[in-house]
Amino acid sequence: MVDFRFAVRVKPGARKDRVGGRWGENALIVAVAAPAVEGKANEQLRAVLAKAFGVRKADVSLVAGDRGRDKVVELSPAPPDAAERLNKLLTEST
């Protein structure tokens, strides 16, 4: 399996968890209900993305942007259809 990296724009403190939409050039928008304190939003982000891509939470890691809203996420190992799933999510509205 190959690793798959992509950009994410996180919106912490949302009413509910949602994945979909594009921020800027190619960042996936992910809204999480968890607040941006003590890594709670990052942990929720990993769980939400794991569900969206059909992988384990342990397979989702933050490569960059640990303390900001703009992050780079890696799926390792990535599912074979990761690029297709990302493209579909980028075109959905949140």
N, C-alpha and C positions, 0 to 999 in steps of 0.2 A: 504494500500500500504506500501511497505517496502522501506527503504532508500537503495541506492546503491552507494558504493564508489569505486573509481578506480584511479590509478596513471596516470598522464599526463606529457608529455614532450612538452613544448611550444617552437615554433620557431617564435618569433615576427619579424615583418618587412619583411615578405615574400611577393612575388609578388601577391599572391592571397590566400584566405583561403582554407585550405585542411585538411582533417581528414583521417588518416589511416597510418598503419605501427606500428612497435613495437620498443621501445627504451629499451634496457637492458632486464630485465626479463619479465615484463608485463606492461610497461608504454605505453600508447597510444600516438602517435605523432600527434600533432595538430599545423599546421602552420597558423598564422594569419597575415593579412596585417598591422594591427595596430602596431605602435611602442611601445616599452617597456618604456613608460614614462607616469606618472600621472595615472596609472591604466588602460590606454587605451587597452593594450593587454589583460589584465584580463577580461575586459568587452566584448571585441570581442571574447575571448575564450568562455565565457559563452553563447554568442549568437550562435556561431558555434556549440558548443556541444548540445545546445537545439535543433537546427535544425537536427543534426545527430541522436539524440535519440527521436525526435518527442515529445518534452516537451516544456513548456514555459521557457523563459529565467529566470524567477523568481524561477523556480524549480531547477536551477543549481547554486550551491554555491561552493566556494573555502574553503576547510577545512584546508589545509596546503600549504605553499609555495607561499604566496602572493607576495613576492618580487623576487623569483627565477624562473628558467625555469622548475624545477621539482615541480609538484603540486599534491595535492590530491583533487579530485572533488567529490561532492556528488550530486546525483539526488534525490530529495525528493518532492513529491513522485516519485518513479521510475516506468517506464512503465513495464509491465509484462515480456517483452522480452528484458530487458536491458542487461542481461548477454550475450544473443545470439548476439545482436547488437554489443556489445563490442568485442566479439570474432571475428566477421566478420570484423570489422574495424581494429583489430590488424593484421589480415592476408593480408589486402590490402596494396599496396605500394603507397606512396605519390608522 
